[in-house]
Structures are given as structure tokens and as C-alpha cells.
Amino acid sequence: MALYQRIACRSKNGIILDDQTQIGVARATVGFYESGERLPDALVLRKIAEACNVSADWVLGIDADVKGEMIEVLTSINRVYREKLTSINDISRL
């Protein structure tokens, strides 16, 4: 999911970014962020994350990448563990 799609998710979750007071930009600017026409600067990105109660990493797509990598690593470890366990069971049956 792209940055603009993650920002646009806020409206689907019922979160309203209240223009100037909440994130310091005009409603039209939020629309540009959501359409992918503009990118927020770091400060606005942080305010968007706070207003939506998510991490800035999530908005940037970092959390998803890390979780995906962790799942791959854990799956690999699990596969090796099961292979070793099967080998031990086979030996114990002899």
C-alpha cells in the first residue's frame, strides 16, 4: 500500500483530519496527500500519524515490510525446527 493510500485510510476508519488545528494544513492539502499529488513533510506526517492513532512507520509502510520479513524468518526457523524434530523422532524409533 502506498503512502497516499495509507493516509486515505483514515477516512475509511472514520477519522477526520480537522484542517489547521489538528495537522496544520488546509483540507485541500490533505486531499492532495490522499490522491498522491503531494507528499507531506516530516512534521505533517507525524501529525497525521498522531491524529490517526498509528505510527509514522505504518504511514510510511515500514511496519508492514518489517512484519513481512519477520514472518518469513519465523517460517524458515519453524521449517528447520520441524525437520530437526522429525529427524530426532526417526532416530528414536530405531
TORPA-4810 file (N, C-alpha, C, O; in nm, 3 decimals):
<nodes>
NODE_1_0.085_-0.117_0.000_0.000_0.000_0.000_0.091_0.124_0.000_0.184_0.133_0.079_M
NODE_2_0.062_0.217_-0.088_0.142_0.339_-0.100_0.108_0.438_0.011_0.005_0.428_0.077_A
NODE_3_0.198_0.534_0.030_0.182_0.636_0.133_0.046_0.704_0.122_-0.025_0.718_0.221_L
NODE_4_0.010_0.747_0.002_-0.117_0.819_-0.013_-0.236_0.730_0.020_-0.338_0.778_0.071_Y
NODE_5_-0.225_0.600_-0.007_-0.334_0.508_0.025_-0.347_0.490_0.176_-0.458_0.477_0.228_Q
NODE_6_-0.234_0.490_0.245_-0.238_0.478_0.391_-0.299_0.603_0.454_-0.375_0.593_0.550_R
NODE_7_-0.266_0.719_0.400_-0.326_0.842_0.451_-0.476_0.843_0.423_-0.555_0.886_0.507_I
NODE_8_-0.515_0.796_0.305_-0.657_0.792_0.268_-0.735_0.695_0.356_-0.857_0.710_0.369_A
NODE_9_-0.670_0.597_0.415_-0.738_0.501_0.502_-0.805_0.569_0.620_-0.901_0.516_0.676_C
NODE_10_-0.758_0.683_0.658_-0.814_0.750_0.775_-0.963_0.779_0.755_-1.040_0.768_0.850_R
NODE_11_-1.002_0.815_0.635_-1.144_0.847_0.613_-1.230_0.721_0.619_-1.346_0.726_0.661_S
NODE_12_-1.175_0.608_0.576_-1.249_0.482_0.581_-1.268_0.437_0.726_-1.363_0.364_0.756_K
NODE_13_-1.179_0.480_0.813_-1.187_0.442_0.954_-1.258_0.548_1.037_-1.256_0.542_1.160_N
NODE_14_-1.321_0.645_0.971_-1.399_0.747_1.041_-1.317_0.855_1.108_-1.368_0.926_1.193_G
NODE_15_-1.190_0.868_1.070_-1.104_0.971_1.130_-1.108_1.094_1.041_-1.082_1.087_0.921_I
NODE_16_-1.141_1.206_1.102_-1.148_1.331_1.028_-1.029_1.417_1.069_-1.011_1.448_1.186_I
NODE_17_-0.948_1.454_0.970_-0.836_1.542_0.998_-0.888_1.685_0.993_-0.925_1.735_0.887_L
NODE_18_-0.890_1.749_1.108_-0.951_1.879_1.124_-0.858_1.992_1.082_-0.809_2.068_1.165_D
NODE_19_-0.835_2.002_0.955_-0.756_2.109_0.893_-0.642_2.162_0.978_-0.557_2.088_1.028_D
NODE_20_-0.644_2.293_0.993_-0.537_2.368_1.058_-0.509_2.323_1.201_-0.393_2.310_1.240_Q
NODE_21_-0.613_2.299_1.280_-0.592_2.274_1.422_-0.526_2.140_1.449_-0.445_2.130_1.542_T
NODE_22_-0.557_2.039_1.372_-0.506_1.906_1.401_-0.370_1.877_1.337_-0.281_1.825_1.404_Q
NODE_23_-0.354_1.910_1.210_-0.227_1.878_1.144_-0.159_1.998_1.081_-0.048_1.985_1.028_I
NODE_24_-0.222_2.112_1.085_-0.156_2.234_1.039_-0.157_2.257_0.889_-0.077_2.336_0.839_G
NODE_25_-0.244_2.189_0.816_-0.256_2.213_0.671_-0.403_2.224_0.634_-0.491_2.178_0.707_V
NODE_26_-0.429_2.285_0.521_-0.566_2.304_0.475_-0.626_2.171_0.429_-0.554_2.078_0.392_A
NODE_27_-0.758_2.163_0.432_-0.829_2.042_0.389_-0.790_2.003_0.246_-0.776_1.885_0.215_R
NODE_28_-0.774_2.102_0.159_-0.737_2.074_0.020_-0.599_2.007_0.013_-0.577_1.920_-0.071_A
NODE_29_-0.509_2.046_0.102_-0.377_1.985_0.105_-0.387_1.838_0.146_-0.317_1.753_0.089_T
NODE_30_-0.473_1.807_0.243_-0.495_1.668_0.283_-0.545_1.589_0.161_-0.504_1.476_0.138_V
NODE_31_-0.634_1.650_0.084_-0.683_1.587_-0.038_-0.571_1.556_-0.136_-0.571_1.451_-0.200_G
NODE_32_-0.474_1.648_-0.147_-0.358_1.624_-0.234_-0.274_1.507_-0.182_-0.224_1.426_-0.260_F
NODE_33_-0.259_1.498_-0.050_-0.186_1.386_0.009_-0.257_1.255_-0.022_-0.194_1.156_-0.060_Y
NODE_34_-0.388_1.255_-0.005_-0.467_1.133_-0.025_-0.472_1.088_-0.171_-0.488_0.970_-0.200_E
NODE_35_-0.457_1.183_-0.261_-0.460_1.148_-0.404_-0.320_1.116_-0.457_-0.306_1.069_-0.570_S
NODE_36_-0.219_1.141_-0.376_-0.082_1.114_-0.419_-0.019_1.227_-0.498_0.090_1.210_-0.553_G
NODE_37_-0.087_1.342_-0.506_-0.034_1.455_-0.582_0.076_1.528_-0.507_0.162_1.591_-0.569_E
NODE_38_0.074_1.520_-0.375_0.176_1.583_-0.291_0.216_1.487_-0.180_0.142_1.395_-0.147_R
NODE_39_0.334_1.511_-0.124_0.381_1.434_-0.009_0.392_1.526_0.112_0.441_1.639_0.100_L
NODE_40_0.347_1.480_0.227_0.361_1.563_0.347_0.506_1.569_0.393_0.583_1.475_0.372_P
NODE_41_0.543_1.682_0.456_0.676_1.687_0.515_0.676_1.606_0.644_0.572_1.557_0.687_D
NODE_42_0.792_1.592_0.705_0.807_1.505_0.822_0.717_1.547_0.938_0.658_1.462_1.004_A
NODE_43_0.705_1.676_0.963_0.623_1.724_1.074_0.475_1.693_1.050_0.406_1.647_1.141_L
NODE_44_0.427_1.717_0.930_0.287_1.689_0.897_0.262_1.539_0.900_0.157_1.494_0.946_V
NODE_45_0.358_1.461_0.853_0.345_1.315_0.857_0.328_1.268_1.001_0.245_1.183_1.030_L
NODE_46_0.407_1.324_1.090_0.397_1.289_1.232_0.260_1.326_1.288_0.199_1.249_1.362_R
NODE_47_0.211_1.445_1.251_0.079_1.488_1.299_-0.033_1.402_1.243_-0.130_1.373_1.313_K
NODE_48_-0.020_1.360_1.119_-0.120_1.271_1.059_-0.121_1.138_1.135_-0.227_1.086_1.169_I
NODE_49_-0.003_1.084_1.162_0.007_0.958_1.236_-0.056_0.971_1.374_-0.130_0.883_1.417_A
NODE_50_-0.028_1.081_1.444_-0.085_1.102_1.577_-0.237_1.115_1.570_-0.308_1.056_1.652_E
NODE_51_-0.286_1.190_1.474_-0.430_1.212_1.460_-0.503_1.082_1.427_-0.616_1.061_1.470_A
NODE_52_-0.438_0.994_1.351_-0.498_0.867_1.311_-0.467_0.755_1.409_-0.513_0.642_1.392_C
NODE_53_-0.390_0.787_1.513_-0.353_0.690_1.616_-0.279_0.569_1.558_-0.307_0.454_1.593_N
NODE_54_-0.186_0.598_1.468_-0.098_0.495_1.411_0.045_0.548_1.417_0.066_0.665_1.447_V
NODE_55_0.141_0.462_1.391_0.281_0.508_1.390_0.314_0.571_1.255_0.253_0.540_1.153_S
NODE_56_0.412_0.660_1.258_0.460_0.718_1.132_0.519_0.607_1.044_0.511_0.614_0.922_A
NODE_57_0.577_0.506_1.107_0.628_0.392_1.031_0.516_0.324_0.953_0.536_0.285_0.838_D
NODE_58_0.399_0.311_1.015_0.287_0.249_0.945_0.247_0.333_0.824_0.224_0.280_0.715_W
NODE_59_0.238_0.466_0.844_0.200_0.555_0.734_0.301_0.542_0.619_0.264_0.546_0.502_V
NODE_60_0.429_0.526_0.654_0.534_0.514_0.553_0.544_0.373_0.495_0.615_0.350_0.397_L
NODE_61_0.474_0.278_0.556_0.478_0.142_0.507_0.593_0.059_0.563_0.619_-0.050_0.513_G
NODE_62_0.660_0.110_0.663_0.776_0.040_0.720_0.732_-0.078_0.804_0.792_-0.185_0.795_I
NODE_63_0.630_-0.061_0.887_0.583_-0.171_0.973_0.547_-0.294_0.892_0.583_-0.406_0.930_D
NODE_64_0.477_-0.276_0.784_0.433_-0.389_0.703_0.553_-0.464_0.647_0.554_-0.587_0.644_A
NODE_65_0.655_-0.390_0.602_0.774_-0.453_0.547_0.846_-0.535_0.654_0.887_-0.648_0.629_D
NODE_66_0.861_-0.476_0.772_0.930_-0.544_0.881_0.853_-0.669_0.924_0.912_-0.775_0.943_V
NODE_67_0.722_-0.656_0.938_0.640_-0.772_0.977_0.649_-0.882_0.873_0.658_-1.000_0.908_K
NODE_68_0.646_-0.845_0.747_0.657_-0.945_0.640_0.789_-1.019_0.645_0.794_-1.140_0.629_G
NODE_69_0.898_-0.944_0.668_1.029_-1.006_0.679_1.035_-1.098_0.801_1.090_-1.208_0.793_E
NODE_70_0.979_-1.054_0.913_0.979_-1.135_1.034_0.900_-1.264_1.013_0.941_-1.371_1.060_M
NODE_71_0.789_-1.255_0.944_0.710_-1.375_0.916_0.790_-1.474_0.833_0.787_-1.594_0.857_I
NODE_72_0.863_-1.422_0.734_0.946_-1.510_0.651_1.054_-1.578_0.734_1.078_-1.698_0.720_E
NODE_73_1.121_-1.502_0.821_1.227_-1.557_0.906_1.170_-1.662_1.000_1.226_-1.771_1.013_V
NODE_74_1.058_-1.630_1.065_0.998_-1.725_1.159_0.948_-1.851_1.089_0.959_-1.961_1.143_L
NODE_75_0.896_-1.835_0.970_0.852_-1.951_0.892_0.970_-2.041_0.858_0.962_-2.163_0.866_T
NODE_76_1.080_-1.978_0.822_1.202_-2.054_0.791_1.254_-2.127_0.914_1.291_-2.244_0.905_S
NODE_77_1.257_-2.059_1.027_1.302_-2.121_1.153_1.209_-2.237_1.188_1.256_-2.344_1.229_I
NODE_78_1.080_-2.217_1.173_0.983_-2.322_1.204_1.005_-2.445_1.116_0.998_-2.558_1.163_N
NODE_79_1.032_-2.422_0.988_1.055_-2.532_0.895_1.179_-2.611_0.936_1.176_-2.734_0.938_R
NODE_80_1.288_-2.542_0.969_1.411_-2.608_1.011_1.387_-2.685_1.141_1.434_-2.798_1.155_V
NODE_81_1.316_-2.626_1.234_1.286_-2.690_1.362_1.207_-2.819_1.340_1.238_-2.923_1.399_Y
NODE_82_1.106_-2.812_1.254_1.026_-2.931_1.226_1.109_-3.041_1.160_1.092_-3.159_1.191_R
NODE_83_1.200_-3.002_1.070_1.286_-3.101_1.006_1.376_-3.170_1.109_1.394_-3.291_1.107_E
NODE_84_1.433_-3.090_1.198_1.520_-3.145_1.304_1.439_-3.237_1.395_1.485_-3.345_1.432_K
NODE_85_1.321_-3.195_1.432_1.236_-3.274_1.520_1.199_-3.407_1.454_1.197_-3.511_1.519_L
NODE_86_1.169_-3.401_1.326_1.137_-3.523_1.252_1.258_-3.616_1.251_1.243_-3.737_1.268_T
NODE_87_1.376_-3.561_1.231_1.498_-3.642_1.232_1.519_-3.707_1.368_1.554_-3.825_1.375_S
NODE_88_1.499_-3.633_1.474_1.514_-3.687_1.610_1.413_-3.797_1.634_1.448_-3.900_1.692_I
NODE_89_1.290_-3.779_1.592_1.187_-3.881_1.607_1.221_-4.006_1.528_1.198_-4.118_1.576_N
NODE_90_1.274_-3.989_1.409_1.312_-4.103_1.326_1.424_-4.182_1.393_1.422_-4.305_1.393_D
NODE_91_1.521_-4.113_1.451_1.633_-4.178_1.518_1.583_-4.253_1.643_1.628_-4.364_1.670_I
NODE_92_1.492_-4.191_1.717_1.444_-4.253_1.839_1.362_-4.378_1.813_1.348_-4.463_1.902_S
NODE_93_1.307_-4.391_1.695_1.229_-4.510_1.660_1.316_-4.631_1.629_1.268_-4.745_1.628_R
NODE_94_1.444_-4.607_1.603_1.536_-4.716_1.568_1.566_-4.799_1.686_1.641_-4.896_1.676_L
</nodes>
